[in-house]
């Protein structure tokens, strides 16, 4: 059985992607949650991950230490990970890869923190550029393939890759289109997504660097986490 090593659910957007994908598609796996350490987690995580980062998937035969590589490995056994139609699958892989490697401004200014509601001090031009492109991608996928998910009727890997963005968009009150808002609510209403967020809010751990990141660019208007 797969073993999926993840970081704190409250902070780790990268961990959410394969976790949500497998959980929603009912692909069996054992969850191994390893918490972040103050001052850096590389040595702690390097015990199971070559890069000292999460997520990391282990089987009896192999270790896979990147979220996109994990997704492709799982898809070899579970083809429902990607859309069945070739053109739709190609678009989905392109959009997932763009998310995987891009949108650095969004990541830096709106770090994932599941329990916080934040009003940004400003939406800079680089951040607006990222928001606009994400909104464009979501509208394109939904309109082109019929929705309600990005590649059609079923949840697939491309939705998992953008799931952390829906948390950022909701928690930082980002300006998006009506279609994008509906998509955000769709993802947040998935039982697997609700479980992740509920678990995140109940986590007792706090890591200073992640906490300071969330407060750097805005004002905290609500903290729903366990005190």
Residue, then its C-alpha position, 0 to 999 in steps of 0.5 A: x500500500x502507498x505511504x504518503x508523507x505529508x506536513x502540517x495540514x494547516x500549512x502544507x499546500x504541496x501535501x494537500x494535492x496528492x492527499x486530496x487526489x487519493x482520498x477523493x478517488x478512494x485510492x488506498x494509502x496510509x497517511x504519515x503526518x510529520x510536523x514542521x520544525x522551528x528553524x527548518x525541517x530538512x533534517x527531520x524530513x530527510x529521513x524519509x524524503x531525499x529532498x527533505x521536503x513533503x509530500x513524499x510517497x513510498x511503496x515497497x519498491x520506490x520513493x517518489x518525492x515530488x507532487x507531480x511525479x507522485x500523481x503520474x506514478x499513481x495514474x499508472x495504477x489508477x487511470x481515473x487520476x487523469x481524464x480519459x480523453x486525450x485532448x482533455x488530459x493534455x490540457x489538464x497536464x499543462x494546467x497542472x504543470x503551470x500550477x506546479x512551477x508557477x504563480x510564485x507571487x501568489x504563493x509568497x503573498x498568500x501562503x496557505x493557512x487553513x484557519x485564517x481569514x486575511x484582508x490583504x493590505x493591497x493587491x499588487x500588479x504581480x499578484x493581480x497578474x497571477x489571479x487573472x491567469x488562474x481565473x482565466x485557466x479555471x474559466x477555460x477548463x470549465x467552459x471548454x470541457x463542460x464542468x463543473x470540474x476543470x476537466x469535465x464532470x469528474x474530479x481529477x488531478x488538475x482539480x487536486x493541483x488547484x485545490x490549495x489555490x481555492x483555499x488561498x482565494x477564499x481565505x485572502x478574499x481574492x477578487x475572482x469571477x463568478x465562475x471561479x467563485x462557484x468552482x471554489x465552493x465546489x471544491x470546498x464542499x467536497x467531503x475530502x476537502x472538508x476533512x482536510x480543512x477540519x483536520x487542519x483547524x484542529x492541529x495544535x502545532x504552530x510554526x513561527x515562520x509559517x505564521x509570520x508569512x500569513x501576517x506579512x501582507x495583510x490583517x488577520x480578521x479571523x482565526x478559526x483554529x484550535x487555540 
